[in-house]
Amino acid sequence: MSSSVYSKYRAAFAQALATALGVPAADIESQVKPAEPTHGDLSFATFPLAKAQKKAPPAIAAGLAQTLSVPGLEIKAVGPYVNARFTAMPFTAEVLDTARAAGPRYGGDSEVGKGKTVTIDYSSPNIAKPIGFHHIRTTFLGHCIANIYRALGWRVEGINYLGDWGKQFGLVAVGFQEYGDPARIEDMGHLVEVYVKANARAKAEPEFDEKARDFFRRMEAGDAEALKLWNQFRETSIRGFKVIYERMGIEFEHIEGESRYQGKMDAVIEQIAKKPGVKESQGALIVDMPYAENEPPVLLKKNDGSTLYATRDLAAAEDRYERFHFDKSLYVVAQDQALHFRQLFRTLTEMGQPWADRCIHVAFGRIHGMSTRKGQVVQLNDVLDEAKDRVSAKVKENMEAGRLMTEDPDKLAEQIGLGAIAFGDLKHKRASDYNFDWDEVLSFEGHTGPYLQYAHARVATVLRKGNGAPASYDASLLTLPEEQALVREIMRLPEVVREAADQYEPSLVARLLLDVAAALSRYYTLGNQERDKRILVDDDALRSARLALADAARVTLAAGLTLLGIPTPENM
Ligand code: ARG
């Protein structure tokens, strides 16, 4: 199953055009575009041919349309365009059968990334520090991008690169020694409290700040006692994070962090010293390479000798290449760190690493206005808890009103809450900022996760009532325009998944799912019917065909939501 229905017809159309024009098909394929829906499915513009043929484009289009003949396509000239429309058959059967045969794997294609490896650095929270908005986005985006690449057959090495090294540990440690509660060393919330307070103190009291620096210096020097405390904090944080990842269904191939590179920093610095060189600047050690005017240099060591974020990222990039020989190395990190990554990649290029251009910063914008009842400082777990809470109230209400039946309202609320937050994030283009609004993301109507989950559960329910969809049915009975429109949305998933992978853009998948749900809803409500009646008609043959269509729509919604990391309850 390596080519989608869409790409098969596009290739056949391009081949026919190429033969007629006497050019290689590869030259034409990229020029075949989706048509205006009223005019067809595929479109080829003849403008570029006008000069060579010394003919007006509409005349060229008319001539081509007359000579071309491709099974399964109805070809017509529309002005300067040669358009092709999928004939209802065999197209309809092909789309539905492809989707249904693939089931949960629909949209994927194990051939695309065969033999290729991608490392994806995502989530990467800082230990003993409050989680920021950017950690929420990187977690959702990274999870989805990892799912998409896996579905396309890539070997995915997801790396949770914990911020587990640096001065912040000095802050937590010194704070903890002074006013922490030893009985609560295993409580992540407590560590965060200690950190927040210590951070404020360090700003006001230079002595306290110096103590924290000193603690981190001891860590870097390998002081056993300092490292023991650090390790306890680290374990506590990792345990805390794991709860969140389990909740979200995320499994990392690797949970490691900046600390992995302790003791390996000098080797990297030596290597950089050889090429492109290092030099001192205001007591610190920096990478010696050309900088733009006013550009801050890449710091390798501070004047007190301690290493930095950039030093460790350089070591990590090399380590990842050595371990995985990646074809791509993605860093799903906030746009705020764009300079850091530009400089990181530039340094790797200056070092002569041939793979430097395989490194990509998958940057994203900010979330505005996300706060919980607990206040502004946001832990991802708090957001998910609150989403669940708010959904629970609705679930209860709907159950009491007899609109909803579920054996496990608690689980359902968890699934809808997670879906709401995840979709609320992923539907936005990653580069844009967005405003977070509880009522908006939790609504069961509109462009939301709960709406899509509901659309999926609804169609699953209809299928159950119809005793499932039969394997054999007559697709030629699906002639309504609304049926054909739905088939076309179902067809798009494989294309969209590839585009989403190429652009690291989960929002493309999110938007397609909204289109599928909208087409489904227009189909159900056609002529103001009740949804079940549209599908569960008396005529056996027609019912079978409609059930098959419903089943393909269910498969598409389920597969797409799963790629987004969103649960798909069968009942809502
Ligand atoms: N821990 C960092 C932060 O919270 C993100 C790390 C991103 N990954 C990397 N390789 N720098 O800002």
Residues whose N, C-alpha, C, O or C-beta is under 5 A from the ligand:
A	BS01	LIG	D121 S124 P125 N126 Y161 G163 D313 V333
